[in-house]
Amino acid sequence: MDQQKNSFERGIEELKGSAGRITHGLEDVIAAIENVAAENRLFLNESHEDAQPNKTGDPIAQLLSTIHTQVSDIVNIGHAFEKRITAYGKEIIHLNRQLEKTKLEAMVDPTTGIGNRRKFEEALKLFLGKISEFNNQISVLLADIDNFKSINDTLGHHVGDQVLRLVAENFARNLKGSDIIARWGGDEFAAILPNTTNANAMHVADNVRGGLEQRTIRNKETGEELGKVTLSIGVSSFRAGDNPHKMIFRADQSMYNAKRKGKNRVVSDSDIP
């Protein structure tokens, strides 16, 4: 989570500060009353041993004493309020941070540790909303692991999970910092490449595909080679009037075209209307 305090936490601190300033201001009023009383030898506490000057019930002394008592009570309440704000604030901030943590976890795929479909969809919507910042260039990759069902069926789901993590690592290795990678679902992965032309996106996608093709799956316990993993990747790039659905649809169609053409390849959306 961002290390800077969010606006909610700043609001709690501002409330505490305002309460403190009010309390300190009232304390100044008490001090002023006490100074006036001392200068005029008026004793605010009738139990004081030198209370003789007020024996006739000096109205000014009585008034100052009453104000002093009432303001003192308000100050005590103010200090108690500050303590409550601090206690409640800590609890609320803790709950707020837990909520933020839960939101982040809701956007992470637990198997691979990368973003999930929700994260991808929200990011794509956000990027398209500020497309001009990316020179009107955004590309989407949608990849499917070839023969993944066979891997799960013959080698087991533990190996399948190992393959998923391998694909995620390979994507991360080939993407730059501003790119977004996510597990789209099942054996599919998706990526957003802001400020990237179709030609450059095709190059990135082929690096992802080629990098994975060179890797070998091994049994972590025995070291036995279990085979290779390949990807079929579809690429779509921003067109005027595009929305997330249109870009994902064309990337999906391109991915299936890659499957139909023999798998382990990258296909662009250039032929898709």
Number of C-alpha atoms within 10 A of each C-alpha: 8 5 5 8 11 12 9 13 17 12 13 18 15 12 15 18 13 13 17 17 13 13 22 15 13 17 18 12 16 20 13 13 17 18 13 14 17 12 9 11 15 23 22 22 15 16 8 9 8 12 14 13 13 18 8 7 11 12 10 12 21 17 12 19 20 13 16 21 15 13 17 17 11 15 20 14 13 19 15 12 16 19 13 13 18 16 11 13 19 14 12 16 16 13 12 15 15 12 12 13 12 11 11 13 14 14 18 18 18 12 12 19 15 18 24 22 18 16 20 21 18 12 17 24 14 12 19 19 11 11 16 11 12 14 12 17 18 23 26 30 29 30 32 26 22 19 13 18 15 11 18 15 11 10 13 12 13 10 19 19 15 17 23 21 16 18 28 23 16 18 24 18 12 16 18 12 8 10 17 21 25 27 28 21 12 11 19 19 25 28 24 25 26 25 19 21 18 20 13 13 23 23 13 20 28 20 18 25 25 16 16 21 14 10 15 15 16 16 13 10 6 7 9 11 11 13 10 13 21 23 30 27 33 29 29 30 27 21 13 6 6 11 14 17 12 14 21 22 15 24 27 23 19 27 28 19 20 22 20 10 13 10 19 21 20 27 24 23 20 12 8 11 5
